[in-house]
Amino acid sequence: MVHSSAFWEQHFRQNLTVQRVDWSMAPAITTEEKERILYSLKAWQLGETSDGRHLLAAAGRYASRIGDPRYVAAVQQFIREEQKHGANLGRYIDLIGAQRARADWGDTLFRKVRYFNRSMELWTISVIIVESAAQVFYQALHDATRCPLLKQVCTDILIDEAHHIKFQNERMWMIFQRKRFYNKAVSLLLYSFLLFCTIHAIWYGHRRALKAGGVDRPEFMRAMYYKFFSTVKFLHRRESTPELALAQ
């Protein structure tokens, strides 16, 4: 089922009221565990703090073109959930006495790419790929320590990310349906190239934390390709919805 923008706006708004992290607990992480994950923890925290203005600008142009103003509101709530993740990770970093990162090469690279991207299609597939990687990363981070508080923070993010990918897959499906056969083939090649570049950059930057959580390189690549092909399969499903008619 492909849901409306109004549905997703309400879903994200409601989900933001759910508190899954017990902040009365003190962090319990060992020095060894911290050494393995801290760099990646700080880098992903920084990446979750974007104000989303470039995404909102792209969403606004796209929503005006297809006549769906509620889509912008849904994206605003989606961004608020991402910022909640950044706030929770930042709070955890503060509690363990570490300094939050102010810059990271991976975050800088992705921000520059986002800055020049005006296409809703590229925004959406990029977010799908990064959110899929986030699922693998936060599960690894969850498994990398015995700290109950960090595990709760990661579980909360993982619950949200499952809905984020569903939201983005549905929008990607609507965009993809407008394409002709050969344009779809070219687009899939572009998506695959973007996936290849992104997952290798993420592995290079965060392999130590991933390995600490039991995810080696073959497992990371397998998981990412599986998630990508699940998205491709979703793009080829047949479904008639009001949103599809609207997008066309």
N, C-alpha and C positions, 0 to 999 in steps of 0.2 A: 504494500500500500504506500502511495506517495501522499504525504500530508501537505496541508496548506501552510502558507507563511504565518497565518494567524495561529494555527495549531502550535507551531514551533515557538512563536513569540510567547505564548502562554506557558508552554512547557518549560522554557528556559527561565521565565519569570518565577514560576512555581518552584523549580528545582533550586533556585538561588536561596530560597527560604529554608532548605533542608540542611541541618547541621549534622555532619557525620564525623567530625573530629572532636575528640575530648581534650580540649586544651588545658584541662586541670592536671593532666599527666605531665611529668617531667620527661624530657628526652633521655633515652638510655642507649647511647651509641658509644662503641669503643673507639679508642684512638686508631686502631688498625682499620676498622670499618670506615671511619671518617676519612682516612687517607685515601681509600679506594674510591670513594664516591663524591667527595666534596667538590672537586672541580666541576664535575658534570651536574651535580645538584645546583651549584651556583649559576652555571651557564643556562640550564633549562629554566631556572627561576627568572633570570633576566629575560629570556625569550617569551615568558608568559606575561610580561608586564607591558606589552605594546598598547598604545592608546587606540590602535585600529583605525586611525583616520583615513589611511589610504584604502583600506578595505571598505570602509563606509562610503568613501567617495565612489569607488567602483560599483558598490551595491546600489547607490543612489542613481547612478547613470543607467544601470541595468534595469532597476525597478521602474524608472520612468519610461524606458523603452518598451517594456512588456506590460505596463499598467498595473503593477502590483506593489503599491506603496507599503504594504505590511511587511514585505520582505526586508526593508531597511530596519524596521523595528525588531524583526527576528534576529538580524545580524547584530544589532546593538546588544541584545540580550546574550547572544552567543559570545560576544567580546567580553561582556561583564563576567561570564563564567570563566573565561580564560584568565581574566584579571584576578578573579578569586583564587585560581590556582597559584598565580604568582604571589599573591598576598600570603597564602598559607605556607608556601615554600619559603618565602622570605621570613615569615614569623619563625619557622623552624630553624632556619639558618641563624637568626638572632639568638634563639634559645640555646643553641650549642656553642655560642660565643665566637662565631665566625663572621667575617665581613662579607656583605653581599657584593657580587661582581658589578662593576660599573661598565665593563666592556668585555666582549668575547668575540673572537674572530668569526665563529660560526653565526652568532647573532648579528654581527655587523654585516656579514655577507647576505644573510636572508633579508635583513632590513633594506639593504640597497636594492636587492631584486624586487622587493615589494614596492619600493619607492617609484620605480620606473614601470611597474605593471599596472595597466589600466583595463585589462581584460578580465571580466568576471569568470570566464572559462579558465584562464590560467590561475586566477586566484583560487578558484574552487578545487581544481585538481592538485594545486600545491598544498592547500590546507589538508586535503584528504591524505596525501603522502606523509606530511609532517605529523598529522594526528595519528596515523597508523604507526609511525615510528614512536610516537609518544606512548602508545599502548605497550609496545615492547619495552621501551625504556623504563616506564614507571612500574611495570611488573618486575623487571630486573632490579630496580631500586628497592621495591618492596621486599624482594627476596635477599637482598645484599646485606641486610642487617637484621638484628633481633629487636630493634627499637619499636615498641608498640605504637608510639606516637607517629613516627615516620611511616609505618605501615598503614595507619589510618589515613594520613595525608595522601598517600599513594592510592589507596583504595577509593577514596573520594574522587580523585582525578580520573581513575580508570572507569568508574561508573559514568562520569560526565563524558569522557571521550567516546564511549560507545554510542551515545546519543549524538555527539558532534559529528561522528563519521556518518551516521544515518542521515542527519540533516544535510550534510554536504553531498553525500551520494545521491540523494533525491534531487537536489538542485543540479548536480552534474548530469543526471539523467534527463532533466528537462532541457538543458542546454544542448545535450548530445542529440536529442531527438530532432532538433531543427536542421541538422546537417544532412547533406546528401551522402550517398554511399562512399564515394572516393574521398570526400572531406573527412568522413569518419575514420577511414583508414589512415590518412595522414595524421589526424589528431591522435590516434592511438600510438603512432610512432613517436610523436612529440611527448605524449604522456610517459611512454616507456623510457625515453631519454632523460626526462626530468626525474623519474624514479631512480634510474641508474646513478645519476649524479648526486642526488640527495642522499640516498642510503649509504653511498660510499663516504660522503662527507661526514655523515652522522657516525658511521662506524669508526672512521679515523679519529674523530674528536672525542668519542665517548666509549671506546672499546674497553677501557679499564673498568668503568662502572658496570657496563653490560656483562663483562666476564665475571665480575664480583657477584652478579645476580644469576650466574649460571648460563649466560647466553654467549656462546662463542660465535665466530664469524659465520660459519655455515648455517647455524641456527638462526642468526639475525637475518641473513639474506633469505633463507627459506621462509621465515615468518613474513618478511616484507613482500616477497613475491606472491605469497599466498593471499595476503590482504589486497594487493594490487589487482590480482586476477579476480578476486571477489568483487571488487569495484567494477572491473570491465564486464563481468557477467551481469552485474546489476544494470549497467548501461544498455545492455541488449535485451532486457526484459520488455515484454509488451504489456502496456497498461494504459487505459484511457482515463484521464483525470481532468478536472477543470483547470488545474495548473498547466497541463500540457497545452490545452487549447489557448490559454492565456499567453503562454510563452511563444506560441506560433503567430 
